[in-house]
Amino acid sequence: MGNNKRVLLSFAACIAVYAVMQSLISLDVIGSFWQLNIVLVCINIILAVSLNLINGFTGQFSIGHAGFMAVGAYVGAVLTVKFQLPFLVAILGGAAAAGFLGFVIGLPTLRLDGDYLAIATLGLGEIIRITILNIPYVGGASGFMGIPRYTTFAWVFFATVFTVFFIRNFINSTHGRACIAVRENQIAAEAMGVDTTKYKVMAFTIGAAFAGVAGALFAHYFYIAHPASFTFMKSFDILTIVVLGGLGSISGSITAAILLTFISAALAGYPEWRMIIYSLLLIILMLYRPQGLFGNRELSLKMFGRLMGGNKRGTTEGN
């Protein structure tokens, strides 16, 4: 009952946030520039939470997430532009294509560990991008243009909510516990009968599928899918969000995605200083908080309760 109550309260809070944000957008209180950044925040949350499942919860080191985002973007665009299919079908198609590719790639590559896996996933992300670059059917080097703008705040918000709830429930399931066991000690997990390859591939496939969802939403918001949007630098941006928030913390990924997206937007008026300031902030944070904002813990009401309790005790002792 307690778990169901928490889920209902979380869902009610999401509905309340959506109602407030949608009202502010409808009344033009939030301008077009900040609307764009709110959409980017949601897309970055989907990307960061899905990558955190691979890197943070399963303990792998993937830096090719932008490649799966590209697959979702292009497959989704082809389904709506070439085949005139509904937007929901395009999102599901992009997710299925990226997930299938993640499964096919994951089987051989996830037998590698550490730096070798990082190099392999980075190379695979670039292979995907270069392959798309040489397919005239989807625009080649010019990009896939003329994509209808189906992505709205409602679509991207509820896709983000679904992603967070799905991955959170997966982590709390027996499959998720097996993934965490792989992260903590792969040899011990194998000794206890955990099929480590199976769970690494499962996490990689789910993460890739949600990257495909983010790609479809991205392409249908900016009217175009271009190979330059999915370079290895995009993969590094996603990884930065995950590391900043904390490996193994969904709350951390959400918070870091919001912070980094809005910091980047706030510094847009200072193009010559933006990347310097942005980099310095990250370096300072990593020096003083190397485990990320949340470490591997989740934000909860209990955490606030402990903080408030500690403050009250400190005040009482001081008096």
KATA-V183152 format. One record per pair of residues at least 24 apart in sequence whose ideal C-beta (glycine too) atoms are under 10 Angstrom apart, sorted by the first residue. I is the first residue (numbers start at 1). GAP is how many residues later the second one is. Records with the same first field share a line. If there is no record, write none. Layout:
BEGIN
I: GAP, GAP
END
This chain:
BEGIN
3: 169
6: 294, 295
7: 158, 161, 162
9: 292
10: 151, 154, 155, 158
11: 150, 154
14: 143, 144, 146, 147, 150, 151
15: 143, 146
17: 140, 144
18: 135, 136, 139, 140, 143
21: 132, 133, 136
22: 130, 131, 132, 135
25: 127, 128, 129
26: 127
30: 123
33: 232, 235
34: 228, 231
35: 117, 118
36: 185, 186, 229
37: 221, 224, 225, 227, 228, 229, 231
38: 115, 118, 119, 220, 223, 224, 227
39: 112, 113, 114, 116, 117, 118, 121, 178, 179, 182, 183, 222
40: 116, 178, 181, 182, 217, 221, 222, 224, 225
41: 115, 116, 119, 213, 216, 217, 218, 219, 220, 221, 224
42: 109, 111, 113, 114, 115, 116, 117, 118, 119, 121, 172, 175, 215, 216, 219
43: 26, 108, 113, 116, 117, 170, 171, 172, 174, 175, 178, 214, 218
44: 116, 170, 174, 193, 194, 197, 209, 210, 212, 213, 214, 216, 217
45: 111, 112, 114, 115, 116, 118, 119, 169, 196, 200, 205, 208, 209, 210, 211, 212, 213, 216
46: 110, 113, 114, 116, 117, 118, 121, 164, 165, 166, 167, 168, 169, 171, 172, 192, 207, 211
47: 116, 160, 163, 164, 166, 167, 168, 171, 187, 188, 190, 191, 192, 194, 195, 206, 210
48: 115, 166, 189, 190, 191, 192, 193, 194, 195, 196, 197, 202, 204, 205, 206, 207, 208, 209, 212
49: 111, 114, 115, 117, 118, 119, 158, 161, 165, 192, 193, 196, 200, 201, 202, 203, 204, 205, 208
50: 48, 113, 114, 116, 117, 153, 156, 157, 158, 159, 160, 161, 162, 163, 164, 188, 192, 203
51: 156, 157, 159, 160, 184, 187, 188, 190, 191, 192, 202
52: 115, 119, 155, 186, 187, 189, 190, 191, 193, 194, 195, 196, 197, 198, 200, 201, 202, 204
53: 110, 113, 114, 115, 117, 118, 123, 126, 149, 150, 151, 153, 154, 157, 189, 195, 197, 200
54: 48, 52, 56, 67, 125, 146, 149, 150, 151, 152, 153, 154, 157, 188
55: 63, 128, 148, 152, 183, 184, 187, 188, 192, 193
56: 115, 123, 124, 127, 186, 187, 189, 190, 191, 192, 193, 194, 196, 197, 236, 240
57: 110, 113, 114, 119, 120, 122, 123, 125, 126, 146, 150, 190, 191, 192, 193, 239
58: 52, 113, 118, 120, 121, 122, 123, 124, 125, 138, 141, 142, 143, 144, 145, 146, 148, 149, 190
59: 54, 55, 120, 121, 122, 123, 124, 125, 126, 127, 141, 144, 188, 189
60: 46, 49, 50, 52, 53, 54, 57, 58, 61, 119, 122, 123, 140, 143, 144, 147
61: 51, 52, 53, 54, 55, 56, 57, 58, 59, 60, 61, 178
62: 40, 43, 44, 47, 48, 55, 56, 58, 59, 60, 62, 63, 141, 142, 145, 146, 173, 176, 177
63: 54, 55, 56, 57, 58, 59, 60, 61, 62, 169, 172, 173, 175, 176
64: 38, 41, 45, 53, 54, 55, 56, 57, 58, 59, 60, 61, 62, 63, 64, 65, 144, 147, 168, 171
65: 33, 37, 56, 60, 142, 143, 145, 146, 149, 150, 165, 167, 169, 170, 171, 172, 173, 174, 177
66: 56, 59, 60, 62, 63, 145, 148, 149, 163, 164, 165, 166, 167, 168, 169, 170, 171, 172, 173
67: 31, 34, 35, 38, 54, 55, 56, 57, 58, 59, 60, 61, 62, 63, 64, 65, 141, 144, 148, 163, 164, 165, 167, 168
68: 26, 27, 29, 30, 31, 33, 34, 37, 53, 56, 57, 60, 136, 137, 139, 140, 141, 142, 143, 144, 145, 146, 147, 162, 167
69: 25, 29, 56, 59, 139, 141, 142, 143, 144, 145, 146, 147, 148, 149, 150, 156, 160, 161, 165, 166, 169
70: 24, 28, 55, 58, 59, 61, 62, 63, 141, 142, 145, 148, 149, 155, 156, 157, 159, 160, 161, 164
71: 24, 25, 26, 27, 28, 29, 30, 31, 57, 58, 60, 61, 137, 140, 141, 144, 145, 159
72: 24, 25, 26, 27, 29, 136, 137, 138, 139, 140, 141, 142, 143, 144, 145, 146, 147, 153, 158
73: 25, 59, 65, 71, 74, 138, 139, 141, 142, 143, 144, 145, 146, 147, 149, 151, 152, 153, 156, 157
74: 24, 54, 58, 61, 63, 64, 65, 69, 70, 73, 138, 141, 142, 145, 151, 153, 156
75: 26, 63, 137, 140, 141, 144, 150
76: 68, 71, 74, 75, 136, 137, 139, 140, 141, 142, 143, 144, 149
77: 61, 62, 66, 67, 68, 69, 70, 71, 138, 139, 142, 143, 146, 147, 148
78: 59, 60, 66, 69, 141, 147
79: 137
80: 67, 68, 70, 136, 139, 140
81: 57, 63, 64, 65, 66, 67, 138, 139, 144
82: 55, 56, 62
84: 64
86: 64
87: 61, 63, 64, 65, 68, 129, 130, 133
88: 62, 67, 128
90: 57, 58, 60, 126, 127, 129, 130
91: 59, 60, 64, 68, 121, 122, 123, 124, 125, 126, 129
92: 117, 120, 121, 124
93: 119, 123
94: 115, 117, 118, 119, 120, 121, 122, 123, 124, 125, 126
95: 64, 111, 113, 114, 115, 116, 117, 118, 119, 120, 121
96: 113, 116
97: 111, 112, 115, 118, 119
98: 30, 107, 109, 110, 111, 112, 113, 114, 115, 116, 117, 118
99: 105, 106, 107, 108, 109, 110, 111, 112, 113, 114
100: 105, 108, 109, 112
101: 27, 104, 107, 108, 111
102: 99, 101, 102, 103, 104, 105, 106, 107, 108, 109, 110
103: 98, 99, 101, 102, 103, 105, 106
104: 97, 101, 104
105: 96, 99, 100, 103
106: 91, 94, 95, 96, 97, 98, 99, 101, 102
107: 90, 93, 94, 97, 98
108: 93
109: 91, 92, 95
110: 86, 87, 88, 89, 90, 91, 93, 94
111: 85, 86, 89, 90
113: 73, 87
117: 83
118: 121
121: 83, 111, 114
122: 110, 113, 114
123: 109
125: 105, 106, 107, 109, 110
126: 104, 105, 106, 109
128: 99, 102
129: 98, 99, 100, 101, 102, 103, 105
130: 97
131: 96
132: 93, 94, 95, 98
133: 93, 94, 95, 97
134: 93
135: 92
138: 87, 89
139: 85, 86, 87, 88
140: 87
141: 85, 86, 87
142: 82, 84, 85
143: 76, 80, 81, 82, 83, 84, 85, 86
144: 75, 79, 80, 81, 82, 83
145: 78, 79, 80, 81
146: 77, 78
147: 69, 72, 73, 74, 75, 76, 77, 78
148: 71, 72, 75
149: 70, 71, 72, 73, 74
150: 66, 67, 69, 70, 71
151: 65, 66, 67, 68, 69, 70, 71, 72
152: 65, 68, 69
153: 68
155: 61, 62, 65, 66
156: 57, 58, 61, 62, 64, 65
159: 51, 54, 55, 57, 58
160: 53, 54, 57, 94, 97
162: 48, 51
163: 46, 47, 50, 51, 87
164: 46, 86, 87, 89, 90
165: 85
166: 40, 43, 44
167: 36, 39, 40, 43, 83, 86
168: 82, 83, 130
170: 32, 33, 36
171: 32, 77, 79, 127
175: 24, 27, 28, 31
176: 26, 27
178: 24, 25
179: 24, 27
180: 68, 116
183: 64, 65, 113
211: 24, 27
214: 24
237: 24, 27
240: 38, 42, 46
241: 51
242: 50
243: 39, 42, 43, 47, 48, 49, 50
244: 37, 38, 41, 42, 45, 48, 49, 50
245: 47, 48, 49, 50
246: 43, 45, 46, 47, 48, 49, 50, 51, 52
247: 44, 45, 47, 48, 49
248: 43, 44, 46, 47, 48, 49, 50
249: 42, 43, 44, 45, 46, 47, 48, 49, 50
250: 44, 48, 49
251: 42, 43, 46, 47, 48, 49, 52
252: 39, 40, 41, 42, 43, 44, 45, 46, 47
253: 39, 40, 41
254: 40, 45
255: 37, 38, 39, 44
256: 29, 36, 37, 38
259: 26, 34
END
